[in-house]
Amino acid sequence: MFIFDIIYIFGGGILDVSYVVMDDNSFTMKATYGNQHLGGQNFTNTMVDYFISVVKKKNRKRALDVNPKVIRRLKTTYEEARKNSYN
């Protein structure tokens, strides 16, 4: 029986994706791709932008100004959550 698997590795500023086929006794790497310009800060900024857009969408009736302190706290919280997810 063969199992096909895709493995994602998000590290400090990189993104690696591997396509692996596993059978009973071994595994074979069929393809791998890495990008040193994705990951880390790119994901943090994307997630912070997403959260801000969700908050603005939910509060359409009020004009919201995004405070730089709030953005900094969002980035710090997201970084901690992302790092803790590796453990």
C-alpha positions as CSV (number, residue, x, y, z in Angstrom):
1,M,0.0,0.0,0.0
2,F,1.3,3.4,-1.0
3,I,0.7,6.6,0.9
4,F,1.2,9.9,-0.9
5,D,2.1,12.9,1.4
6,I,3.0,16.5,1.0
7,I,5.2,18.0,3.7
8,Y,5.4,21.7,4.3
9,I,8.2,23.2,6.3
10,F,7.9,26.9,7.4
11,G,11.1,28.1,8.9
12,G,12.8,31.4,9.7
13,G,12.2,33.1,6.4
14,I,11.9,30.0,4.2
15,L,9.2,27.7,2.8
16,D,10.0,24.1,1.7
17,V,7.5,21.8,0.2
18,S,8.2,18.1,-0.5
19,Y,6.1,15.4,-2.2
20,V,6.8,12.0,-0.7
21,V,5.6,8.5,-1.5
22,M,5.7,6.0,1.4
23,D,5.2,2.3,1.3
24,D,5.6,-0.4,4.0
25,N,9.4,-0.3,4.3
26,S,10.6,3.0,2.8
27,F,9.8,6.4,1.5
28,T,10.8,8.1,-1.7
29,M,11.0,11.8,-2.3
30,K,9.4,12.5,-5.6
31,A,9.7,16.3,-5.7
32,T,10.9,19.1,-3.5
33,Y,10.8,22.9,-3.8
34,G,12.2,25.6,-1.5
35,N,11.9,29.4,-1.6
36,Q,14.1,31.4,0.7
37,H,12.0,34.6,0.1
38,L,8.8,33.2,1.6
39,G,8.1,32.4,5.2
40,G,8.7,34.2,8.5
41,Q,8.0,37.9,8.1
42,N,6.0,37.4,4.9
43,F,3.5,35.2,6.6
44,T,3.3,37.4,9.7
45,N,2.5,40.5,7.6
46,T,-0.1,38.6,5.6
47,M,-1.8,37.3,8.7
48,V,-1.8,40.7,10.4
49,D,-3.3,42.3,7.2
50,Y,-5.9,39.6,7.2
51,F,-6.9,40.1,10.8
52,I,-7.1,43.9,10.3
53,S,-9.4,43.4,7.3
54,V,-11.7,41.1,9.3
55,V,-12.0,43.6,12.1
56,K,-12.7,46.4,9.6
57,K,-15.3,44.3,7.8
58,K,-17.1,43.4,11.1
59,N,-17.1,47.1,12.1
60,R,-18.3,48.8,8.9
61,K,-20.5,51.2,10.8
62,R,-17.6,52.8,12.6
63,A,-14.6,54.4,11.1
64,L,-11.5,52.5,12.4
65,D,-8.0,53.9,12.4
66,V,-5.5,51.2,12.9
67,N,-3.1,52.2,15.7
68,P,0.6,51.2,15.1
69,K,0.7,49.9,18.7
70,V,-2.2,47.5,17.8
71,I,-0.3,46.3,14.7
72,R,2.8,45.7,16.7
73,R,0.9,43.7,19.3
74,L,-0.8,41.6,16.6
75,K,2.6,40.9,15.0
76,T,4.1,39.9,18.3
77,T,1.2,37.7,19.2
78,Y,1.2,36.0,15.8
79,E,5.0,35.4,15.9
80,E,4.6,33.7,19.3
81,A,1.8,31.6,18.1
82,R,3.7,30.5,15.0
83,K,6.8,29.7,16.9
84,N,4.8,27.7,19.5
85,S,3.1,25.7,16.8
86,Y,6.5,24.2,15.9
87,N,6.9,22.7,19.4
